[in-house]
Amino acid sequence: MTMKITVPTLLLDKEKCQRNIRMMVNKAKRNNLRLRPHFKTHQSAQVGEWFMQEGVEAITVSSLRMARYFANHGWSDIMVAIPVNVLELETINELAGRIRLHLIVVNEEVLPLLQEGLYHKVAVWLKIDTGYHRTGIPATNYNAIESALQTIAASDKLEFQGFMAHDGHTYKQTDAEAIHAIHKTTVELLNQLRERYKGQFPDLQLSIGDTPSCSILQTIVGVDEIRPGNFVFYDLTQQHIGSNNYNQIAICMACPVIAKHPERNELIIHGGSVHFSKDVLPEADGCSLFGRVVELTENGWSEPVEGINLVSLSQEHGIVKATDEQFANYTVGDIMYILPIHSCLTADSMKSYLTLDGERLEHLSGLPESFL
């Protein structure tokens, strides 16, 4: 490291990150798929450039603010993968006037509002619920789908692109076969819709996206586009699922040790829920895991160290439980290195990155509105 760390800091291993990007780019190429990576995980123009260097041309974001940020950094084909918010028509029009903007529709009632309020054409996808049950039109609700398609077809501002889905329920699995089964069901349901409506829309596309499926499966067929996001950094949740190994986790929290309690073998770090988020993994013994401790090495960091874990978070404090041996390795003023449970939320909380070369990279949440 070429910069002194004095406060909670999010480290980024550029080499691991770029390796993760190349892995997914190559998988998409092998399967003849468009990779439209979800940028909500990193939200960084500099990390986005690493995708550009690998030939990625289309991206996914989770807000119009994020879409504007990446449009300002040269991205011209952007999907906003959240049901369209008609209260943001002004921003939608501004973006649609300069990029290829893709919007997600779940309820037909927003379509007349878009038709009336849009100044420019936008691409529209119908979000299909294939089992996650967060949002989307149920895959067999043909009345709702057909009614929406008729409204889109009659519009001169809405260009139907196809059906998209997100298998968020793969995040609750730890068995590869269960993830295969979820993916297979989604692909089958989407293809049933393609068969049903390709006469009216012969070029309609199918888009899916979740990191567990896109990481575990080597062969992906029956769709045109994948939209994974978390793979750029991975994290302990994805490792728990089976999406990655520890050596693929590309970010790590660096936190000062600020107190020691030998009577209970606990180390207190400056690093709490405002830094890590409150995401947690349950342990087999019933305890909660908020992060795994690693050691800094010449080329990054080690795999998790046995006998020491981050077990509790309050707003600014973290409690690390250690064995006698591990407890003795730390003193007040040391820096402890911890892999996060959920890289997306940790990155959003920390608002910037420090590479192992000492370069500071920006994060959208750390920028003032005037920069957008």
C-alpha positions as a Markdown table, in Angstrom:
| # | Residue | x | y | z |
|---|---|---|---|---|
| 1 | Met | 0.0 | 0.0 | 0.0 |
| 2 | Thr | 1.3 | 3.5 | -0.8 |
| 3 | Met | -1.3 | 5.4 | 1.3 |
| 4 | Lys | -1.6 | 5.4 | 5.0 |
| 5 | Ile | -4.9 | 4.1 | 6.3 |
| 6 | Thr | -6.3 | 5.9 | 9.4 |
| 7 | Val | -10.1 | 5.4 | 9.0 |
| 8 | Pro | -12.4 | 2.7 | 7.6 |
| 9 | Thr | -11.4 | 2.3 | 4.0 |
| 10 | Leu | -12.6 | 0.1 | 1.2 |
| 11 | Leu | -9.8 | -1.6 | -0.7 |
| 12 | Leu | -10.1 | -2.8 | -4.3 |
| 13 | Asp | -7.9 | -5.4 | -5.9 |
| 14 | Lys | -7.8 | -4.2 | -9.5 |
| 15 | Glu | -6.3 | -7.4 | -10.8 |
| 16 | Lys | -9.0 | -9.6 | -9.3 |
| 17 | Cys | -11.7 | -7.3 | -10.5 |
| 18 | Gln | -10.5 | -7.2 | -14.0 |
| 19 | Arg | -10.1 | -11.0 | -13.9 |
| 20 | Asn | -13.7 | -11.3 | -12.8 |
| 21 | Ile | -14.8 | -9.0 | -15.7 |
| 22 | Arg | -12.9 | -11.0 | -18.3 |
| 23 | Met | -14.3 | -14.3 | -16.9 |
| 24 | Met | -17.9 | -13.1 | -17.5 |
| 25 | Val | -17.1 | -11.4 | -20.8 |
| 26 | Asn | -15.6 | -14.7 | -22.1 |
| 27 | Lys | -18.5 | -16.7 | -20.8 |
| 28 | Ala | -21.0 | -14.5 | -22.7 |
| 29 | Lys | -19.0 | -14.8 | -25.9 |
| 30 | Arg | -18.8 | -18.6 | -25.6 |
| 31 | Asn | -22.6 | -18.7 | -25.3 |
| 32 | Asn | -23.2 | -16.1 | -28.0 |
| 33 | Leu | -24.9 | -13.8 | -25.5 |
| 34 | Arg | -25.0 | -10.1 | -25.0 |
| 35 | Leu | -23.5 | -9.1 | -21.7 |
| 36 | Arg | -25.3 | -6.2 | -20.2 |
| 37 | Pro | -23.6 | -6.1 | -16.7 |
| 38 | His | -25.4 | -4.5 | -13.8 |
| 39 | Phe | -23.4 | -1.5 | -12.6 |
| 40 | Lys | -25.2 | -1.0 | -9.3 |
| 41 | Thr | -22.5 | -3.1 | -7.6 |
| 42 | His | -19.6 | -0.8 | -8.4 |
| 43 | Gln | -21.2 | 2.5 | -9.5 |
| 44 | Ser | -17.8 | 3.8 | -10.6 |
| 45 | Ala | -16.8 | 5.4 | -13.9 |
| 46 | Gln | -13.3 | 4.0 | -13.5 |
| 47 | Val | -14.4 | 0.4 | -13.0 |
| 48 | Gly | -16.8 | 1.0 | -15.9 |
| 49 | Glu | -13.9 | 1.7 | -18.1 |
| 50 | Trp | -12.5 | -1.7 | -17.4 |
| 51 | Phe | -15.6 | -3.2 | -18.9 |
| 52 | Met | -15.3 | -0.9 | -21.9 |
| 53 | Gln | -11.7 | -2.2 | -22.4 |
| 54 | Glu | -13.2 | -5.7 | -22.6 |
| 55 | Gly | -15.6 | -4.7 | -25.4 |
| 56 | Val | -18.8 | -4.3 | -23.3 |
| 57 | Glu | -21.2 | -1.8 | -24.9 |
| 58 | Ala | -24.5 | -2.1 | -23.0 |
| 59 | Ile | -25.1 | -1.8 | -19.3 |
| 60 | Thr | -27.8 | -2.1 | -16.6 |
| 61 | Val | -28.3 | 0.4 | -13.8 |
| 62 | Ser | -30.8 | 0.6 | -10.9 |
| 63 | Ser | -31.8 | 4.3 | -11.1 |
| 64 | Leu | -32.1 | 7.2 | -13.5 |
| 65 | Arg | -29.5 | 9.0 | -11.5 |
| 66 | Met | -27.1 | 6.2 | -12.1 |
| 67 | Ala | -28.1 | 6.1 | -15.8 |
| 68 | Arg | -27.2 | 9.8 | -16.1 |
| 69 | Tyr | -23.9 | 9.3 | -14.3 |
| 70 | Phe | -22.8 | 6.6 | -16.7 |
| 71 | Ala | -24.2 | 8.4 | -19.8 |
| 72 | Asn | -22.0 | 11.3 | -18.8 |
| 73 | His | -19.1 | 8.8 | -18.9 |
| 74 | Gly | -19.7 | 7.6 | -22.5 |
| 75 | Trp | -22.2 | 4.8 | -22.1 |
| 76 | Ser | -25.0 | 5.0 | -24.7 |
| 77 | Asp | -27.1 | 1.9 | -24.3 |
| 78 | Ile | -28.5 | 1.7 | -20.7 |
| 79 | Met | -31.3 | -0.3 | -19.1 |
| 80 | Val | -32.8 | 1.0 | -15.9 |
| 81 | Ala | -33.7 | -2.3 | -14.3 |
| 82 | Ile | -36.4 | -1.1 | -11.9 |
| 83 | Pro | -40.1 | -0.5 | -12.8 |
| 84 | Val | -40.2 | 2.9 | -14.5 |
| 85 | Asn | -41.0 | 5.8 | -12.2 |
| 86 | Val | -43.3 | 8.1 | -14.1 |
| 87 | Leu | -42.6 | 10.9 | -11.6 |
| 88 | Glu | -39.1 | 11.2 | -13.2 |
| 89 | Leu | -40.3 | 11.9 | -16.8 |
| 90 | Glu | -38.2 | 15.0 | -17.0 |
| 91 | Thr | -35.0 | 12.9 | -16.4 |
| 92 | Ile | -36.3 | 10.2 | -18.7 |
| 93 | Asn | -36.7 | 12.7 | -21.5 |
| 94 | Glu | -33.3 | 14.2 | -20.9 |
| 95 | Leu | -31.6 | 10.8 | -21.1 |
| 96 | Ala | -33.7 | 9.5 | -24.0 |
| 97 | Gly | -32.7 | 12.5 | -26.0 |
| 98 | Arg | -29.0 | 11.4 | -26.0 |
| 99 | Ile | -28.8 | 7.6 | -25.3 |
| 100 | Arg | -30.6 | 4.4 | -26.1 |
| 101 | Leu | -32.7 | 4.2 | -22.9 |
| 102 | His | -34.3 | 1.0 | -21.9 |
| 103 | Leu | -37.2 | 1.1 | -19.4 |
| 104 | Ile | -38.9 | -1.6 | -17.4 |
| 105 | Val | -42.7 | -1.9 | -17.3 |
| 106 | Val | -44.7 | -4.0 | -14.9 |
| 107 | Asn | -48.2 | -2.4 | -14.9 |
| 108 | Glu | -50.0 | -1.4 | -18.1 |
| 109 | Glu | -51.3 | 1.8 | -16.5 |
| 110 | Val | -47.9 | 3.5 | -16.8 |
| 111 | Leu | -47.8 | 3.1 | -20.6 |
| 112 | Pro | -50.3 | 5.9 | -21.5 |
| 113 | Leu | -48.4 | 8.2 | -19.1 |
| 114 | Leu | -45.2 | 7.4 | -21.0 |
| 115 | Gln | -46.8 | 7.9 | -24.4 |
| 116 | Glu | -48.2 | 11.2 | -23.3 |
| 117 | Gly | -45.1 | 12.5 | -21.5 |
| 118 | Leu | -42.2 | 11.3 | -23.7 |
| 119 | Tyr | -40.5 | 13.5 | -26.2 |
| 120 | His | -38.2 | 10.8 | -27.6 |
| 121 | Lys | -38.5 | 7.1 | -28.3 |
| 122 | Val | -37.5 | 4.6 | -25.5 |
| 123 | Ala | -37.0 | 0.9 | -25.5 |
| 124 | Val | -39.5 | -1.0 | -23.3 |
| 125 | Trp | -39.2 | -4.4 | -21.7 |
| 126 | Leu | -41.9 | -6.2 | -19.8 |
| 127 | Lys | -40.7 | -7.6 | -16.5 |
| 128 | Ile | -41.9 | -11.1 | -15.9 |
| 129 | Asp | -42.2 | -12.8 | -12.5 |
| 130 | Thr | -40.8 | -16.3 | -13.0 |
| 131 | Gly | -40.7 | -17.2 | -9.3 |
| 132 | Tyr | -38.9 | -14.5 | -7.3 |
| 133 | His | -42.2 | -12.7 | -6.5 |
| 134 | Arg | -40.6 | -9.3 | -5.9 |
| 135 | Thr | -42.3 | -7.6 | -8.8 |
| 136 | Gly | -43.2 | -8.4 | -12.4 |
| 137 | Ile | -46.1 | -9.7 | -14.4 |
| 138 | Pro | -46.8 | -13.4 | -13.6 |
| 139 | Ala | -45.5 | -15.5 | -16.5 |
| 140 | Thr | -48.9 | -17.0 | -17.2 |
| 141 | Asn | -50.9 | -13.8 | -16.9 |
| 142 | Tyr | -51.5 | -13.6 | -20.6 |
| 143 | Asn | -54.4 | -11.1 | -20.3 |
| 144 | Ala | -52.1 | -8.5 | -18.6 |
| 145 | Ile | -49.2 | -9.3 | -21.0 |
| 146 | Glu | -51.3 | -9.0 | -24.1 |
| 147 | Ser | -53.0 | -5.9 | -23.0 |
| 148 | Ala | -49.7 | -4.2 | -22.4 |
| 149 | Leu | -48.3 | -5.4 | -25.7 |
| 150 | Gln | -51.3 | -4.0 | -27.6 |
| 151 | Thr | -50.8 | -0.6 | -25.9 |
| 152 | Ile | -47.0 | -0.6 | -26.7 |
| 153 | Ala | -47.7 | -1.6 | -30.3 |
| 154 | Ala | -50.0 | 1.3 | -30.8 |
| 155 | Ser | -47.5 | 3.8 | -29.4 |
| 156 | Asp | -45.1 | 5.9 | -31.5 |
| 157 | Lys | -42.8 | 6.4 | -28.5 |
| 158 | Leu | -42.5 | 2.9 | -27.1 |
| 159 | Glu | -40.4 | 0.3 | -28.8 |
| 160 | Phe | -41.0 | -3.2 | -27.4 |
| 161 | Gln | -37.7 | -5.1 | -26.9 |
| 162 | Gly | -38.9 | -8.2 | -25.2 |
| 163 | Phe | -39.2 | -9.9 | -21.8 |
| 164 | Met | -36.8 | -9.7 | -18.9 |
| 165 | Ala | -36.6 | -11.5 | -15.5 |
| 166 | His | -34.5 | -11.5 | -12.4 |
| 167 | Asp | -34.0 | -14.8 | -10.5 |
| 168 | Gly | -33.4 | -13.1 | -7.1 |
| 169 | His | -34.4 | -16.3 | -5.3 |
| 170 | Thr | -31.1 | -17.9 | -6.4 |
| 171 | Tyr | -29.5 | -15.9 | -3.6 |
| 172 | Lys | -31.3 | -18.1 | -1.1 |
| 173 | Gln | -29.7 | -21.3 | -2.4 |
| 174 | Thr | -26.5 | -23.0 | -1.6 |
| 175 | Asp | -26.9 | -26.0 | -3.9 |
| 176 | Ala | -25.9 | -25.8 | -7.6 |
| 177 | Glu | -28.7 | -28.1 | -8.7 |
| 178 | Ala | -31.3 | -25.8 | -7.1 |
| 179 | Ile | -29.8 | -22.8 | -8.9 |
| 180 | His | -29.8 | -24.8 | -12.2 |
| 181 | Ala | -33.5 | -25.7 | -11.6 |
| 182 | Ile | -34.5 | -22.0 | -11.0 |
| 183 | His | -32.6 | -20.9 | -14.1 |
| 184 | Lys | -34.2 | -23.7 | -16.2 |
| 185 | Thr | -37.7 | -22.7 | -15.1 |
| 186 | Thr | -37.2 | -19.1 | -15.9 |
| 187 | Val | -35.8 | -19.8 | -19.4 |
| 188 | Glu | -38.6 | -22.2 | -20.1 |
| 189 | Leu | -41.3 | -19.6 | -19.0 |
| 190 | Leu | -39.7 | -16.8 | -21.0 |
| 191 | Asn | -39.4 | -19.0 | -24.1 |
| 192 | Gln | -43.1 | -19.9 | -23.8 |
| 193 | Leu | -43.8 | -16.2 | -24.0 |
| 194 | Arg | -41.5 | -15.8 | -27.0 |
| 195 | Glu | -43.2 | -18.6 | -28.9 |
| 196 | Arg | -46.6 | -17.1 | -28.0 |
| 197 | Tyr | -45.8 | -13.5 | -29.2 |
| 198 | Lys | -43.0 | -13.8 | -31.8 |
| 199 | Gly | -45.6 | -13.7 | -34.6 |
| 200 | Gln | -46.4 | -10.1 | -33.6 |
| 201 | Phe | -42.9 | -9.3 | -32.4 |
| 202 | Pro | -40.4 | -11.5 | -34.4 |
| 203 | Asp | -37.3 | -9.8 | -33.0 |
| 204 | Leu | -38.3 | -9.8 | -29.3 |
| 205 | Gln | -35.4 | -10.6 | -26.9 |
| 206 | Leu | -35.1 | -12.4 | -23.7 |
| 207 | Ser | -33.0 | -11.0 | -20.9 |
| 208 | Ile | -32.1 | -12.6 | -17.5 |
| 209 | Gly | -29.7 | -11.6 | -14.8 |
| 210 | Asp | -28.4 | -12.9 | -11.5 |
| 211 | Thr | -24.9 | -13.5 | -10.5 |
| 212 | Pro | -25.4 | -17.0 | -9.0 |
| 213 | Ser | -26.8 | -18.5 | -12.2 |
| 214 | Cys | -24.4 | -16.6 | -14.5 |
| 215 | Ser | -21.4 | -17.7 | -12.3 |
| 216 | Ile | -22.3 | -21.4 | -11.7 |
| 217 | Leu | -23.6 | -22.3 | -15.2 |
| 218 | Gln | -21.1 | -22.7 | -17.9 |
| 219 | Thr | -23.7 | -23.2 | -20.7 |
| 220 | Ile | -26.5 | -20.7 | -20.9 |
| 221 | Val | -28.9 | -21.1 | -23.8 |
| 222 | Gly | -32.4 | -20.0 | -24.7 |
| 223 | Val | -31.9 | -16.3 | -23.9 |
| 224 | Asp | -30.3 | -13.3 | -25.7 |
| 225 | Glu | -28.8 | -11.3 | -22.8 |
| 226 | Ile | -27.4 | -11.7 | -19.3 |
| 227 | Arg | -27.3 | -9.0 | -16.7 |
| 228 | Pro | -25.2 | -10.1 | -13.7 |
| 229 | Gly | -23.7 | -7.4 | -11.5 |
| 230 | Asn | -22.2 | -8.6 | -8.2 |
| 231 | Phe | -19.6 | -10.8 | -10.0 |
| 232 | Val | -17.4 | -7.7 | -10.6 |
| 233 | Phe | -16.4 | -7.9 | -6.9 |
| 234 | Tyr | -18.1 | -11.0 | -5.5 |
| 235 | Asp | -18.5 | -11.2 | -1.7 |
| 236 | Leu | -19.1 | -13.7 | 1.2 |
| 237 | Thr | -22.7 | -14.1 | 0.3 |
| 238 | Gln | -21.8 | -15.3 | -3.2 |
| 239 | Gln | -19.1 | -17.5 | -1.8 |
| 240 | His | -21.7 | -19.0 | 0.6 |
| 241 | Ile | -24.0 | -19.7 | -2.4 |
| 242 | Gly | -21.1 | -21.2 | -4.4 |
| 243 | Ser | -20.8 | -18.5 | -7.1 |
| 244 | Asn | -17.1 | -17.9 | -6.3 |
| 245 | Asn | -14.1 | -18.8 | -4.2 |
| 246 | Tyr | -12.4 | -16.5 | -1.7 |
| 247 | Asn | -9.7 | -15.6 | -4.2 |
| 248 | Gln | -12.2 | -14.0 | -6.5 |
| 249 | Ile | -13.5 | -11.5 | -3.8 |
| 250 | Ala | -12.0 | -8.2 | -5.1 |
| 251 | Ile | -12.9 | -5.8 | -2.3 |
| 252 | Cys | -11.9 | -5.8 | 1.4 |
| 253 | Met | -12.6 | -3.4 | 4.3 |
| 254 | Ala | -9.6 | -2.0 | 6.2 |
| 255 | Cys | -10.6 | -0.9 | 9.7 |
| 256 | Pro | -8.5 | 0.4 | 12.6 |
| 257 | Val | -8.5 | -1.6 | 15.9 |
| 258 | Ile | -9.6 | 0.9 | 18.5 |
| 259 | Ala | -10.0 | -1.2 | 21.7 |
| 260 | Lys | -9.2 | -4.7 | 23.1 |
| 261 | His | -11.1 | -6.7 | 25.7 |
| 262 | Pro | -8.9 | -9.7 | 26.8 |
| 263 | Glu | -11.5 | -10.9 | 29.3 |
| 264 | Arg | -13.8 | -11.9 | 26.5 |
| 265 | Asn | -11.3 | -12.1 | 23.6 |
| 266 | Glu | -13.0 | -9.3 | 21.6 |
| 267 | Leu | -11.4 | -6.7 | 19.5 |
| 268 | Ile | -13.3 | -3.5 | 18.7 |
| 269 | Ile | -12.8 | -1.9 | 15.3 |
| 270 | His | -13.8 | 1.4 | 13.9 |
| 271 | Gly | -16.1 | -0.1 | 11.2 |
| 272 | Gly | -19.8 | -0.4 | 11.8 |
| 273 | Ser | -23.1 | -0.8 | 9.9 |
| 274 | Val | -22.6 | 2.6 | 8.3 |
| 275 | His | -19.5 | 1.1 | 6.6 |
| 276 | Phe | -20.3 | -2.5 | 6.1 |
| 277 | Ser | -24.2 | -2.4 | 6.0 |
| 278 | Lys | -26.2 | -4.7 | 8.2 |
| 279 | Asp | -26.1 | -7.7 | 5.9 |
| 280 | Val | -25.4 | -10.9 | 7.8 |
| 281 | Leu | -24.8 | -14.6 | 7.2 |
| 282 | Pro | -25.9 | -17.2 | 9.7 |
| 283 | Glu | -23.3 | -19.6 | 10.9 |
| 284 | Ala | -23.8 | -23.3 | 11.5 |
| 285 | Asp | -23.4 | -22.7 | 15.3 |
| 286 | Gly | -26.3 | -20.2 | 15.2 |
| 287 | Cys | -24.0 | -17.2 | 15.5 |
| 288 | Ser | -24.1 | -14.2 | 13.1 |
| 289 | Leu | -21.3 | -13.4 | 10.6 |
| 290 | Phe | -20.7 | -9.9 | 9.5 |
| 291 | Gly | -17.3 | -10.4 | 7.8 |
| 292 | Arg | -14.3 | -12.7 | 7.7 |
| 293 | Val | -10.8 | -11.4 | 8.7 |
| 294 | Val | -8.0 | -11.8 | 6.2 |
| 295 | Glu | -4.3 | -10.7 | 6.3 |
| 296 | Leu | -2.7 | -8.3 | 3.9 |
| 297 | Thr | -0.1 | -9.9 | 1.6 |
| 298 | Glu | 2.3 | -8.5 | -1.0 |
| 299 | Asn | -0.2 | -9.1 | -3.8 |
| 300 | Gly | -3.5 | -8.4 | -2.0 |
| 301 | Trp | -4.9 | -10.4 | 0.9 |
| 302 | Ser | -5.1 | -14.0 | 2.1 |
| 303 | Glu | -8.0 | -16.3 | 2.4 |
| 304 | Pro | -10.0 | -15.9 | 5.7 |
| 305 | Val | -8.0 | -16.6 | 8.8 |
| 306 | Glu | -9.3 | -19.3 | 11.1 |
| 307 | Gly | -10.3 | -18.4 | 14.7 |
| 308 | Ile | -11.3 | -14.7 | 14.1 |
| 309 | Asn | -14.5 | -13.2 | 12.7 |
| 310 | Leu | -16.6 | -10.0 | 12.7 |
| 311 | Val | -19.6 | -11.0 | 14.8 |
| 312 | Ser | -21.5 | -7.8 | 15.6 |
| 313 | Leu | -22.0 | -4.3 | 14.2 |
| 314 | Ser | -23.5 | -1.1 | 15.6 |
| 315 | Gln | -23.4 | 2.2 | 13.9 |
| 316 | Glu | -19.6 | 2.9 | 14.1 |
| 317 | His | -18.3 | -0.1 | 16.1 |
| 318 | Gly | -17.6 | -3.6 | 15.0 |
| 319 | Ile | -16.9 | -6.5 | 17.4 |
| 320 | Val | -14.4 | -9.1 | 16.3 |
| 321 | Lys | -14.3 | -12.4 | 18.3 |
| 322 | Ala | -11.0 | -14.2 | 18.3 |
| 323 | Thr | -9.2 | -17.2 | 19.7 |
| 324 | Asp | -6.4 | -16.6 | 22.2 |
| 325 | Glu | -3.8 | -17.0 | 19.4 |
| 326 | Gln | -5.5 | -14.6 | 17.0 |
| 327 | Phe | -6.3 | -12.0 | 19.7 |
| 328 | Ala | -2.6 | -11.8 | 20.6 |
| 329 | Asn | -1.8 | -10.8 | 17.0 |
| 330 | Tyr | -3.5 | -7.4 | 17.2 |
| 331 | Thr | -2.9 | -4.3 | 19.2 |
| 332 | Val | -4.8 | -1.0 | 19.4 |
| 333 | Gly | -3.8 | 1.1 | 16.3 |
| 334 | Asp | -3.4 | -1.9 | 14.0 |
| 335 | Ile | -5.4 | -2.2 | 10.8 |
| 336 | Met | -7.7 | -5.2 | 10.4 |
| 337 | Tyr | -8.7 | -6.4 | 7.0 |
| 338 | Ile | -12.2 | -7.9 | 6.6 |
| 339 | Leu | -14.1 | -9.4 | 3.6 |
| 340 | Pro | -17.7 | -8.0 | 3.4 |
| 341 | Ile | -20.9 | -10.0 | 3.3 |
| 342 | His | -22.5 | -7.9 | 0.5 |
| 343 | Ser | -20.2 | -6.0 | -1.7 |
| 344 | Cys | -22.9 | -3.9 | -3.4 |
| 345 | Leu | -24.1 | -2.3 | -0.1 |
| 346 | Thr | -20.6 | -2.0 | 1.4 |
| 347 | Ala | -19.4 | -0.1 | -1.7 |
| 348 | Asp | -22.5 | 2.1 | -1.5 |
| 349 | Ser | -21.9 | 2.8 | 2.2 |
| 350 | Met | -18.2 | 3.6 | 1.7 |
| 351 | Lys | -18.6 | 5.9 | -1.3 |
| 352 | Ser | -15.1 | 5.4 | -2.8 |
| 353 | Tyr | -12.4 | 2.8 | -3.3 |
| 354 | Leu | -8.7 | 2.7 | -2.7 |
| 355 | Thr | -6.7 | 0.4 | -5.0 |
| 356 | Leu | -3.8 | -1.6 | -3.7 |
| 357 | Asp | -1.6 | 0.8 | -5.8 |
| 358 | Gly | -3.0 | 3.7 | -3.7 |
| 359 | Glu | -5.3 | 5.1 | -6.4 |
| 360 | Arg | -8.6 | 6.6 | -5.2 |
| 361 | Leu | -11.6 | 5.6 | -7.4 |
| 362 | Glu | -14.9 | 7.3 | -7.2 |
| 363 | His | -18.4 | 5.9 | -6.4 |
| 364 | Leu | -21.6 | 7.6 | -7.5 |
| 365 | Ser | -22.9 | 7.9 | -4.0 |
| 366 | Gly | -19.9 | 9.9 | -2.9 |
| 367 | Leu | -20.4 | 12.6 | -5.6 |
| 368 | Pro | -22.4 | 15.8 | -5.1 |
| 369 | Glu | -25.5 | 16.3 | -7.3 |
| 370 | Ser | -23.6 | 19.1 | -9.2 |
| 371 | Phe | -21.2 | 16.5 | -10.6 |
| 372 | Leu | -24.0 | 14.7 | -12.5 |
